[in-house]
Amino acid sequence: MNPRLRKLALTAHVTSSVGWLGAVTVFLALAVAGLTSQDAQTVRGAYIAMELTGWLVLVPLSLASLLTGLIQALGTSWGLFRHYWVLFKLLITVIATVLLLVHMQVAGHVADAAAEANLSSSDLVGMRIQLLTDAAAALLVLLVAVTLSVYKPRGLTRYGWRKQQEPRVQERPAAQGDQAAGLTVR
């Protein structure tokens, strides 16, 4: 990938990933408001906004983060399977995206209930707590992904180690063949 395209892909990846992190923070704030507020309109608005935020912001940003991350991994020297931190970030992103899609079913159910009638403090408590804990867990997981991106811990996979050794292996037989022919290799 040429440098301009690489920078464009990196910008798209960072933007979608940070946007996803910010949207999860908003989702968490709405979940707290929906669970703790005594005002029926605030509770109703929070859960309706959570569903809208989920489908119109969270899901697209999670998919964009996954897609741009794949493009970055496949189009740069980091590779997709060479470094453990890249694989771990891929795993985090795929699992978080799948869980988000499952989580949106719960958010939709609570939002539908909130739209139909005022939720009392005892209505759908389990689902409302689940929305809060899922959002908090998502925030933590996305912060781990950001930390991996910044620190890039060392550690090659077996595939990455083999790929790193390939140039050396290709050079060595040629040098040994030259020495066998009586040529000096320096």
Secondary structure, DSSP 8 states (H G I E B T S, - for coil): --HHHHHHHHHHHHHHHHHHHHHHHHHHHHHHHHHH---HHHHHHHHHHHHHHIIIIIHHHHHHHHHHHHHHHHHSTT-SSSBHHHHHHHHHHHHHHHHHHHHHHHHHHHHHHHHHS---TTTTHHHHHHHHHHHHHHHHHHHHHHHHHHH----B-HHHHHHHHHHHHHHHHHHHHHHHTT----
